[in-house]
Amino acid sequence: MTQYSLSRREFLKVAAVGSTVTLIAACQPAGPAAQSGEAGGQAAAPTELRFIKLAMSDPVPVYFEDTVIPGFEEANSGLTVTVDM
């Protein structure tokens, strides 16, 4: 039996590739049942996301609260966004 030991550089390459593949797999879109909000015939519970607003100039929070957050909630049914200071 041939024994082969990985060098540190080879180990780091393998670990990086494995991590990248895992991250890409985790970012894949959900299947049709999960996208529609149904799991086994039951509706998914609503989810609340918290947007933590740091000190911003006046136009930025207004833009987020009046445009971005309502558009996000409309595109993602079942999700609500709460703004925290």
C-alpha positions as CSV (number, residue, x, y, z in Angstrom):
1,M,0.0,0.0,0.0
2,T,1.4,3.4,-1.0
3,Q,1.3,6.0,1.7
4,Y,0.8,9.6,0.6
5,S,0.9,12.6,2.9
6,L,-0.6,15.9,2.0
7,S,1.6,19.0,2.3
8,R,0.2,22.0,4.0
9,R,-0.4,23.7,0.7
10,E,-2.2,20.7,-0.8
11,F,-4.4,20.4,2.3
12,L,-5.3,24.1,2.1
13,K,-6.2,23.7,-1.6
14,V,-8.5,20.7,-0.9
15,A,-10.1,22.5,2.1
16,A,-10.7,25.6,0.0
17,V,-12.3,23.6,-2.9
18,G,-14.5,21.7,-0.4
19,S,-15.6,24.9,1.3
20,T,-16.4,26.5,-2.0
21,V,-18.5,23.6,-3.2
22,T,-20.4,23.5,0.1
23,L,-21.1,27.3,-0.1
24,I,-22.3,27.0,-3.7
25,A,-24.6,24.1,-2.8
26,A,-26.0,26.0,0.1
27,C,-26.8,29.0,-2.2
28,Q,-28.9,27.0,-4.6
29,P,-32.6,28.1,-4.8
30,A,-35.1,26.1,-2.9
31,G,-37.3,23.5,-4.7
32,P,-40.8,24.4,-5.9
33,A,-42.5,23.2,-2.6
34,A,-40.3,25.4,-0.5
35,Q,-40.6,28.4,-2.8
36,S,-44.4,28.3,-2.6
37,G,-44.3,28.3,1.2
38,E,-45.6,24.8,1.5
39,A,-43.9,21.9,3.2
40,G,-45.9,18.7,3.1
41,G,-49.2,20.5,2.5
42,Q,-48.7,22.9,5.4
43,A,-48.1,26.6,5.0
44,A,-44.8,27.9,6.3
45,A,-44.8,30.2,9.3
46,P,-44.1,33.9,8.5
47,T,-40.6,35.0,9.1
48,E,-39.5,38.3,10.5
49,L,-36.2,39.8,9.4
50,R,-34.6,42.6,11.4
51,F,-32.8,45.4,9.5
52,I,-30.3,47.1,11.9
53,K,-30.0,50.7,10.8
54,L,-26.8,52.5,11.9
55,A,-26.4,56.2,11.8
56,M,-27.1,57.2,8.2
57,S,-27.8,60.5,6.5
58,D,-31.5,61.3,6.1
59,P,-32.0,60.2,2.5
60,V,-30.7,56.7,3.1
61,P,-33.1,55.5,5.8
62,V,-36.0,57.1,3.9
63,Y,-35.1,55.3,0.7
64,F,-34.8,51.9,2.6
65,E,-38.1,52.4,4.5
66,D,-40.1,53.8,1.6
67,T,-38.7,51.8,-1.4
68,V,-36.4,48.9,-0.7
69,I,-38.1,47.2,2.3
70,P,-41.7,47.3,0.8
71,G,-40.3,46.0,-2.5
72,F,-38.5,43.2,-0.7
73,E,-41.6,42.2,1.3
74,E,-43.7,42.3,-1.9
75,A,-41.2,40.0,-3.7
76,N,-40.9,37.6,-0.8
77,S,-44.3,36.7,0.6
78,G,-44.2,35.5,4.2
79,L,-41.2,37.7,5.1
80,T,-41.6,40.9,7.0
81,V,-38.8,43.4,7.8
82,T,-38.5,45.3,11.1
83,V,-36.2,48.3,11.2
84,D,-34.1,48.6,14.4
85,M,-32.1,51.7,15.3
